Amino acid sequence: MSDVKFKSYIKPNFTIIEEEPVHHKKLDIYYRKNSVDLKMIRECLKHYSLIDFLESDIVLDLGANVGGLGKMICDKVSRVISVEPDEFNFEVLDFNLSKYENCTQLFGAVTGNNDYSKVNFSMKDNANSSCAGKITSKNYNEKLIIKSVDSYPINFLLEKYKPTILKIDIEGDEYYIFTEENLNYLNQNTGIILSEFHLSIQGGQNGKKDLRKEFRNFRDNLLPKIEKDYKVLSIDGVDVTWDLWNEHFIEYYDCVLII
């Protein structure tokens, strides 16, 4: 799709970002200087360059950050739908992708099946936020800046957009997607799944979150039922598939990518 179409486009005024993002000429993408944007964009280029995207692909990008994946593939695929709950990230994401006719950006959080309730997130008090942390009764404290965002139930997104490729980076909520209830759809309708799996989320605004129990359940009970070939990569791109079924894996890794 080298002939990707552009919308009639007027550069938006940034309403919540105090310092306008800078343009990376080589990557042709905007990012915030004092943030991890560029690091995350480069991770996208490293991890997802392994995938052969097709012109017919519909890509659902859950946890899109500032649009690194969308910018990388928008001229290669049929459509990209990006979902992002952090308002600062979303403003840069929308700036990066709004001009492409085959890109749709949704501001909100991914939730479990049929869950349309608002989702409370903690936000940093500046525009260099790189991700929002979901608030629960366990991590609430009165010092957090809390904002509510709309929710997009995963079954709604899957049924509406019918993605052939599903990319997931939603900070531990991936376990709401990989459920017995969704397995049939994922097997029959989604060609490729690219997902970060968090075993532990360290520090940050909401403290440490241990997800090893959730990952063990996914690995032992759900992954064998997913009818797709896969590799397991460490965050630095090393193939660690050989170690997946060992206890060492659960104890050692905090986050891995399964593609």
The 8 nearest C-alpha neighbors of each residue, nearest first, counted from 0:
[[1, 74, 75, 2, 3, 54, 76, 77],
 [0, 2, 74, 3, 75, 4, 73, 76],
 [1, 3, 0, 4, 74, 5, 75, 73],
 [4, 2, 74, 1, 0, 5, 99, 73],
 [5, 3, 100, 99, 2, 6, 101, 98],
 [6, 4, 99, 98, 100, 7, 3, 8],
 [7, 5, 98, 8, 100, 99, 4, 97],
 [8, 6, 5, 9, 98, 99, 100, 97],
 [7, 9, 6, 98, 10, 5, 97, 11],
 [10, 8, 11, 7, 98, 12, 6, 97],
 [9, 11, 8, 12, 94, 98, 13, 97],
 [12, 10, 9, 13, 94, 14, 8, 93],
 [11, 13, 14, 10, 19, 9, 15, 16],
 [12, 14, 16, 15, 11, 19, 90, 17],
 [13, 15, 12, 16, 17, 90, 11, 87],
 [16, 14, 13, 17, 87, 126, 90, 86],
 [17, 15, 126, 18, 13, 14, 19, 87],
 [16, 18, 15, 19, 126, 13, 14, 125],
 [19, 17, 16, 20, 126, 31, 13, 21],
 [18, 20, 17, 16, 21, 13, 31, 30],
 [21, 19, 31, 30, 29, 18, 22, 32],
 [22, 20, 29, 30, 31, 19, 23, 32],
 [21, 23, 29, 28, 24, 30, 27, 20],
 [24, 22, 27, 28, 26, 25, 29, 21],
 [25, 23, 27, 26, 22, 28, 29, 21],
 [24, 26, 27, 23, 28, 22, 29, 41],
 [25, 27, 28, 24, 23, 71, 22, 70],
 [28, 26, 24, 23, 25, 22, 29, 70],
 [27, 29, 23, 26, 22, 95, 30, 24],
 [28, 30, 22, 21, 20, 23, 95, 27],
 [29, 31, 20, 21, 36, 32, 37, 22],
 [32, 30, 20, 33, 34, 21, 36, 127],
 [31, 33, 34, 30, 21, 20, 36, 37],
 [34, 32, 31, 127, 35, 36, 30, 128],
 [33, 35, 127, 36, 32, 31, 129, 128],
 [34, 36, 38, 37, 39, 129, 33, 31],
 [37, 35, 39, 34, 38, 30, 40, 31],
 [36, 38, 40, 39, 35, 41, 30, 34],
 [37, 39, 41, 35, 36, 40, 42, 34],
 [40, 38, 42, 36, 41, 37, 35, 43],
 [39, 41, 67, 37, 43, 42, 38, 36],
 [42, 40, 44, 38, 43, 39, 37, 45],
 [41, 43, 39, 45, 40, 44, 46, 38],
 [44, 42, 40, 41, 46, 45, 47, 68],
 [43, 45, 41, 42, 48, 47, 46, 40],
 [44, 46, 42, 43, 48, 47, 41, 236],
 [47, 45, 43, 48, 44, 42, 49, 236],
 [46, 48, 49, 50, 43, 44, 45, 68],
 [47, 49, 50, 44, 46, 45, 51, 43],
 [50, 48, 47, 46, 51, 45, 44, 258],
 [51, 49, 48, 47, 52, 46, 258, 191],
 [52, 50, 53, 49, 48, 47, 75, 54],
 [51, 53, 50, 76, 75, 56, 54, 72],
 [54, 52, 56, 55, 76, 51, 75, 77],
 [55, 53, 76, 77, 75, 56, 0, 52],
 [54, 56, 77, 53, 76, 57, 78, 52],
 [57, 55, 76, 53, 77, 54, 163, 58],
 [56, 58, 162, 78, 163, 77, 79, 164],
 [59, 57, 164, 79, 162, 165, 56, 60],
 [58, 60, 80, 165, 162, 79, 166, 81],
 [59, 61, 81, 166, 63, 80, 58, 82],
 [62, 60, 167, 82, 63, 166, 168, 81],
 [61, 63, 168, 83, 169, 82, 64, 60],
 [62, 64, 66, 83, 61, 60, 81, 82],
 [63, 65, 88, 66, 62, 83, 92, 89],
 [66, 64, 92, 88, 91, 67, 63, 89],
 [67, 65, 92, 69, 63, 68, 64, 70],
 [68, 66, 40, 70, 69, 65, 43, 71],
 [67, 69, 71, 70, 66, 43, 72, 63],
 [70, 68, 66, 71, 72, 73, 67, 79],
 [71, 69, 67, 68, 73, 72, 66, 96],
 [70, 72, 68, 69, 73, 67, 44, 74],
 [71, 73, 75, 69, 74, 70, 68, 76],
 [74, 72, 69, 75, 70, 76, 71, 79],
 [75, 73, 0, 3, 1, 72, 76, 2],
 [74, 76, 0, 72, 73, 54, 53, 52],
 [77, 75, 54, 56, 53, 78, 73, 55],
 [76, 78, 55, 54, 56, 57, 101, 75],
 [77, 79, 101, 57, 76, 102, 58, 80],
 [78, 80, 58, 102, 57, 59, 69, 103],
 [81, 79, 103, 59, 102, 104, 60, 58],
 [80, 82, 60, 104, 63, 105, 59, 61],
 [81, 83, 105, 61, 62, 63, 106, 104],
 [82, 84, 62, 106, 63, 107, 85, 89],
 [85, 83, 107, 108, 106, 86, 148, 131],
 [86, 84, 131, 88, 87, 83, 130, 89],
 [85, 87, 89, 88, 84, 90, 106, 83],
 [88, 86, 89, 90, 85, 126, 128, 16],
 [89, 87, 65, 85, 91, 64, 86, 90],
 [90, 88, 92, 86, 87, 91, 93, 83],
 [89, 91, 93, 87, 92, 88, 94, 86],
 [90, 92, 94, 89, 65, 88, 93, 95],
 [93, 91, 65, 89, 66, 95, 94, 90],
 [94, 92, 90, 97, 96, 95, 91, 89],
 [93, 95, 91, 92, 96, 97, 90, 11],
 [96, 94, 92, 93, 91, 97, 28, 29],
 [95, 97, 93, 98, 94, 99, 92, 102],
 [98, 96, 93, 99, 94, 95, 102, 103],
 [97, 99, 6, 5, 96, 8, 100, 7],
 [100, 98, 5, 101, 102, 97, 96, 6],
 [101, 99, 5, 6, 102, 4, 98, 97],
 [100, 102, 78, 99, 79, 77, 103, 73],
 [103, 101, 79, 99, 100, 78, 80, 96],
 [104, 102, 80, 81, 79, 105, 101, 97],
 [103, 105, 81, 80, 82, 93, 106, 102],
 [106, 104, 82, 81, 107, 83, 103, 80],
 [107, 105, 83, 84, 82, 89, 104, 108],
 [108, 106, 84, 149, 148, 150, 83, 105],
 [109, 107, 150, 84, 151, 110, 149, 83],
 [108, 110, 151, 152, 150, 153, 107, 111],
 [111, 109, 152, 151, 153, 114, 150, 108],
 [112, 110, 175, 152, 114, 153, 113, 176],
 [111, 113, 152, 154, 114, 153, 110, 155],
 [114, 112, 152, 115, 111, 154, 155, 153],
 [115, 113, 152, 112, 111, 116, 110, 150],
 [116, 114, 150, 113, 152, 117, 151, 110],
 [115, 117, 114, 150, 118, 149, 110, 151],
 [118, 116, 149, 148, 150, 147, 115, 119],
 [117, 119, 147, 148, 116, 150, 120, 149],
 [120, 118, 147, 134, 146, 133, 145, 148],
 [121, 119, 133, 134, 132, 146, 145, 131],
 [120, 122, 145, 132, 144, 131, 143, 133],
 [123, 121, 131, 144, 145, 120, 124, 132],
 [122, 124, 125, 128, 121, 144, 131, 126],
 [123, 125, 122, 126, 144, 128, 127, 143],
 [126, 124, 123, 127, 128, 16, 17, 122],
 [125, 127, 16, 128, 87, 17, 15, 124],
 [128, 126, 34, 125, 33, 129, 31, 87],
 [127, 129, 126, 130, 123, 125, 87, 34],
 [130, 128, 127, 88, 35, 34, 36, 131],
 [131, 129, 128, 85, 132, 88, 64, 122],
 [130, 132, 85, 122, 121, 120, 133, 84],
 [131, 133, 121, 120, 134, 205, 130, 122],
 [132, 134, 120, 119, 121, 131, 135, 118],
 [135, 133, 120, 119, 139, 138, 121, 132],
 [136, 134, 137, 138, 139, 133, 119, 120],
 [135, 137, 139, 138, 134, 140, 133, 119],
 [138, 136, 135, 139, 134, 140, 205, 206],
 [137, 139, 135, 205, 136, 134, 140, 206],
 [140, 138, 136, 137, 134, 135, 141, 143],
 [141, 139, 142, 143, 138, 205, 136, 137],
 [140, 142, 143, 139, 144, 145, 138, 121],
 [143, 141, 140, 144, 139, 145, 121, 204],
 [144, 142, 141, 145, 121, 140, 122, 139],
 [145, 143, 121, 122, 142, 146, 123, 124],
 [144, 146, 121, 120, 143, 122, 119, 147],
 [147, 145, 120, 119, 121, 148, 144, 122],
 [146, 148, 119, 118, 117, 120, 145, 149],
 [149, 147, 107, 118, 117, 150, 119, 146],
 [150, 148, 107, 117, 108, 118, 151, 147],
 [149, 151, 108, 107, 115, 117, 109, 110],
 [150, 152, 109, 110, 108, 153, 115, 107],
 [153, 151, 110, 112, 155, 111, 114, 113],
 [152, 154, 156, 155, 112, 111, 110, 109],
 [153, 155, 157, 112, 156, 152, 158, 113],
 [156, 154, 152, 158, 153, 157, 159, 151],
 [157, 155, 153, 159, 154, 158, 160, 152],
 [156, 158, 154, 161, 155, 159, 160, 153],
 [157, 159, 155, 161, 156, 160, 154, 162],
 [160, 158, 156, 157, 161, 155, 154, 162],
 [159, 161, 162, 157, 158, 156, 57, 59],
 [162, 160, 157, 158, 159, 163, 188, 57],
 [163, 161, 57, 164, 58, 160, 59, 189],
 [162, 164, 189, 190, 57, 56, 58, 188],
 [165, 163, 58, 191, 162, 190, 192, 189],
 [164, 166, 192, 59, 58, 193, 162, 60],
 [167, 165, 193, 60, 194, 61, 192, 59],
 [168, 166, 194, 61, 169, 193, 195, 60],
 [167, 169, 62, 195, 170, 61, 194, 166],
 [170, 168, 62, 172, 171, 167, 173, 61],
 [171, 169, 172, 168, 197, 173, 200, 196],
 [170, 172, 197, 173, 169, 174, 196, 210],
 [171, 173, 174, 169, 175, 170, 176, 110],
 [174, 172, 176, 175, 171, 169, 177, 196],
 [173, 175, 172, 177, 176, 171, 178, 213],
 [176, 174, 111, 173, 172, 177, 178, 110],
 [177, 175, 174, 173, 178, 153, 111, 181],
 [176, 178, 174, 175, 181, 173, 182, 179],
 [177, 179, 180, 181, 176, 182, 175, 174],
 [180, 178, 182, 181, 177, 221, 183, 220],
 [179, 181, 178, 182, 183, 177, 184, 112],
 [182, 180, 178, 179, 184, 183, 185, 177],
 [183, 181, 185, 179, 184, 180, 186, 178],
 [182, 184, 186, 185, 181, 187, 180, 179],
 [183, 185, 187, 186, 182, 181, 188, 189],
 [186, 184, 182, 189, 183, 188, 187, 181],
 [187, 185, 183, 184, 226, 188, 182, 189],
 [186, 188, 184, 185, 183, 189, 190, 182],
 [189, 187, 184, 185, 186, 190, 163, 161],
 [190, 188, 163, 185, 191, 164, 162, 186],
 [189, 191, 163, 164, 188, 192, 186, 187],
 [192, 190, 164, 189, 165, 163, 193, 258],
 [191, 193, 165, 164, 258, 166, 194, 190],
 [194, 192, 258, 166, 257, 165, 167, 191],
 [195, 193, 167, 257, 166, 256, 168, 196],
 [194, 196, 256, 168, 255, 167, 257, 197],
 [197, 195, 255, 254, 256, 194, 198, 171],
 [196, 198, 254, 171, 199, 253, 195, 210],
 [199, 197, 210, 211, 253, 254, 214, 209],
 [198, 200, 209, 253, 210, 197, 208, 201],
 [201, 199, 208, 207, 209, 197, 202, 198],
 [200, 202, 207, 199, 203, 208, 206, 253],
 [203, 201, 206, 207, 204, 200, 205, 208],
 [204, 202, 205, 206, 201, 207, 132, 200],
 [203, 205, 206, 202, 132, 121, 143, 123],
 [204, 206, 203, 138, 132, 207, 202, 134],
 [205, 207, 202, 203, 204, 208, 201, 138],
 [208, 206, 201, 202, 200, 209, 205, 199],
 [207, 209, 200, 199, 210, 206, 201, 202],
 [210, 208, 199, 211, 198, 200, 207, 212],
 [209, 211, 198, 213, 199, 212, 214, 208],
 [212, 210, 198, 214, 213, 209, 215, 249],
 [211, 213, 215, 210, 214, 216, 209, 198],
 [214, 212, 216, 210, 211, 215, 217, 174],
 [215, 213, 217, 211, 216, 212, 218, 198],
 [216, 214, 218, 212, 217, 213, 219, 211],
 [215, 217, 213, 219, 214, 218, 220, 212],
 [218, 216, 221, 214, 215, 220, 219, 222],
 [219, 217, 215, 222, 216, 220, 214, 221],
 [218, 220, 216, 217, 215, 221, 222, 223],
 [219, 221, 217, 216, 218, 222, 223, 224],
 [222, 220, 217, 224, 223, 218, 219, 225],
 [221, 223, 218, 225, 224, 217, 220, 219],
 [224, 222, 221, 225, 220, 219, 218, 226],
 [225, 223, 221, 222, 226, 220, 182, 186],
 [226, 224, 222, 223, 227, 186, 221, 182],
 [225, 227, 186, 224, 228, 223, 222, 187],
 [228, 226, 225, 229, 186, 191, 190, 192],
 [227, 229, 226, 230, 258, 225, 191, 192],
 [230, 228, 258, 227, 257, 231, 240, 192],
 [229, 231, 258, 257, 240, 232, 238, 228],
 [230, 232, 257, 240, 239, 256, 238, 258],
 [233, 231, 238, 256, 237, 236, 239, 255],
 [232, 234, 255, 237, 236, 235, 256, 239],
 [233, 235, 236, 255, 232, 256, 254, 237],
 [234, 236, 233, 237, 232, 42, 46, 45],
 [235, 237, 233, 232, 234, 238, 46, 45],
 [236, 238, 232, 233, 235, 239, 234, 231],
 [237, 239, 232, 240, 231, 236, 233, 230],
 [240, 238, 241, 232, 231, 242, 237, 233],
 [239, 241, 231, 243, 242, 230, 238, 232],
 [240, 242, 239, 243, 244, 238, 231, 245],
 [243, 241, 240, 245, 239, 244, 248, 247],
 [244, 242, 240, 245, 248, 241, 239, 231],
 [245, 243, 242, 246, 248, 241, 218, 247],
 [244, 246, 247, 242, 248, 243, 249, 241],
 [247, 245, 248, 249, 250, 244, 243, 242],
 [246, 248, 250, 245, 249, 251, 242, 243],
 [247, 249, 251, 246, 250, 245, 243, 242],
 [250, 248, 246, 247, 251, 252, 211, 215],
 [249, 251, 247, 248, 252, 246, 211, 253],
 [252, 250, 248, 249, 247, 253, 246, 198],
 [253, 251, 254, 248, 250, 249, 198, 255],
 [252, 254, 198, 199, 197, 251, 200, 255],
 [253, 255, 197, 196, 198, 252, 234, 195],
 [256, 254, 233, 196, 195, 234, 232, 257],
 [255, 257, 195, 232, 194, 231, 196, 233],
 [258, 256, 231, 194, 230, 193, 232, 195],
 [257, 193, 229, 230, 192, 256, 194, 231]]
